[in-house]
């Protein structure tokens, strides 16, 4: 009597990737709606012949441009972490995750510098309320991304070769970079 052959391996469950994609789309929709409200208020002020930006408020453009450029580096390191993990290269994966965290801290620091240089009170009108709500939501996304990076690094250093987690991590950062690019153009460039 012969034993039956083993059945096919079960299909891989991609809950982490699907969840990361849904979270990324939710982030994009939230920030897209906030930017649409911004543009609506800006267009209403322009139609009345008024300036949307209050007098005396200047946004330092160098740190906002540095943040945009820093996202390019951050995405390179995020993708490097995924690439290294698929090749089971622990050293480079951990290094790429550490530099990803460092780049995220750089971006958070640059946004904090923008706040300090503007010196605009939060309750200073419509512009201030919209500015701080949009950039504050972005800062929250950055802090969450930093936590996601820490969890991914902790799990990877702990011995789990979980490339799905690092891919989900990359999806999160790609969505955050896309959000910042839109925010940079709408809030910082076109004002």
C-alpha positions in Angstrom: 0.0 0.0 0.0 1.4 3.3 -1.1 1.0 6.6 0.8 -0.8 9.4 -0.9 1.5 12.2 -2.1 1.5 15.4 -0.1 -1.0 18.0 -1.1 0.0 21.3 -2.5 1.3 23.9 -0.2 -1.3 26.4 0.9 -1.4 29.7 -0.9 0.5 32.4 1.0 -1.7 34.6 3.0 -1.0 38.3 2.2 -2.9 39.9 5.1 0.0 42.2 6.0 0.5 43.5 2.4 -3.3 44.0 1.9 -3.6 45.7 5.3 -0.6 48.0 4.5 -2.1 48.9 1.1 -5.5 49.7 2.7 -3.8 51.8 5.3 -1.8 53.6 2.7 -4.9 54.4 0.6 -6.7 55.6 3.8 -3.8 58.0 4.5 -3.8 59.3 0.9 -7.5 59.9 1.0 -7.4 61.7 4.3 -4.6 64.0 3.3 -6.1 64.5 -0.2 -9.4 65.6 1.5 -7.5 68.0 3.8 -5.6 69.4 0.8 -8.8 69.9 -1.1 -10.2 71.9 1.8 -7.0 73.9 1.8 -7.4 74.7 -1.9 -11.1 75.5 -1.5 -10.3 78.1 1.2 -7.4 79.5 -0.8 -9.5 79.8 -3.9 -12.2 81.6 -2.0 -9.8 84.1 -0.6 -8.3 84.6 -4.1 -11.7 85.2 -5.6 -12.3 87.9 -3.0 -9.0 89.5 -4.0 -7.4 88.8 -0.6 -4.2 87.0 0.2 -4.8 83.6 1.8 -1.4 83.8 3.7 -1.7 86.3 6.6 0.6 89.3 6.4 3.9 88.8 8.3 3.9 85.0 7.9 6.7 83.6 5.9 7.4 79.9 5.4 11.1 79.0 5.2 11.5 77.2 1.9 14.9 75.6 2.4 13.8 73.1 5.1 10.6 72.2 3.1 12.8 71.5 0.0 15.2 69.5 2.2 12.3 67.4 3.4 11.3 66.6 -0.1 14.9 65.6 -1.1 15.3 63.6 2.1 12.3 61.5 1.1 14.2 60.4 -2.0 17.0 59.1 0.3 14.5 57.5 2.7 12.8 55.6 -0.1 16.2 54.3 -1.4 17.0 53.0 2.1 13.6 51.5 2.5 13.9 49.6 -0.8 17.4 48.6 0.1 16.1 47.0 3.3 13.6 45.0 1.3 16.2 44.0 -1.3 18.7 42.9 1.4 16.1 41.0 3.4 15.1 39.0 0.3 18.7 38.0 -0.1 19.1 37.2 3.6 21.7 39.9 4.1 21.2 40.8 7.8 23.8 43.4 8.1 22.7 45.5 5.2 19.0 45.1 6.2 19.6 46.4 9.7 21.8 49.2 8.4 19.1 50.3 5.9 16.4 50.2 8.5 18.6 52.3 10.9 19.3 54.9 8.2 15.6 54.9 7.3 14.8 55.8 10.9 17.5 58.5 10.8 16.1 60.0 7.7 12.6 60.1 9.3 14.0 61.9 12.3 15.7 64.4 9.9 12.3 65.1 8.2 10.5 65.5 11.6 13.3 67.8 12.8 13.0 69.9 9.6 9.2 70.3 10.0 9.7 71.3 13.7 12.2 73.9 12.4 9.5 75.2 10.0 7.1 75.6 12.9 9.6 77.5 15.0 10.7 79.8 12.2 7.1 80.7 11.3 6.2 81.7 14.8 2.5 81.6 13.9 0.0 80.9 16.7 -2.4 78.0 16.1 -5.5 80.1 16.7 -4.5 82.8 14.3 -7.3 82.3 11.8 -8.3 80.0 9.0 -4.8 79.8 7.5 -3.2 78.8 10.7 -5.8 76.3 11.6 -5.6 74.6 8.2 -1.8 74.8 8.1 -1.3 73.2 11.5 -4.0 70.5 10.9 -2.4 69.4 7.6 1.2 69.6 8.7 0.3 68.1 12.1 -1.4 65.2 10.4 1.7 64.7 8.4 3.9 64.8 11.5 1.6 62.1 13.0 2.2 60.0 9.9 5.9 60.5 10.3 5.9 59.4 13.9 3.8 56.4 13.1 6.3 55.6 10.3 9.1 55.8 12.7 7.3 53.3 15.0 6.7 51.0 12.1 10.4 51.2 11.2 11.3 50.4 14.8 8.9 47.4 14.9 10.3 46.1 11.6 13.9 46.4 12.8 13.1 44.8 16.1 11.4 41.8 14.5 14.1 41.4 11.9 16.9 41.7 14.4 15.0 39.2 16.6 15.5 36.5 14.0 12.4 36.7 11.8 13.1 36.8 8.1 9.8 38.4 7.4 10.1 40.1 4.0 6.3 40.7 4.0 6.7 43.0 7.0 9.5 44.9 5.3 7.5 45.2 2.1 4.5 46.5 4.1 7.0 48.9 5.7 8.1 50.1 2.3 4.4 50.5 1.2 3.8 52.8 4.2 6.8 55.0 3.4 6.0 55.2 -0.3 2.5 56.5 0.6 3.9 58.9 3.1 6.4 60.3 0.5 3.5 60.7 -2.0 1.5 62.6 0.6 4.4 64.9 1.4 5.0 65.6 -2.3 1.4 66.7 -2.7 1.5 68.7 0.6 4.8 70.3 -0.4 3.3 71.5 -3.7 -0.1 72.7 -2.4 0.9 74.1 1.0 4.5 75.2 0.6 4.9 76.1 -3.1 1.6 77.5 -4.3 0.6 78.9 -0.9 
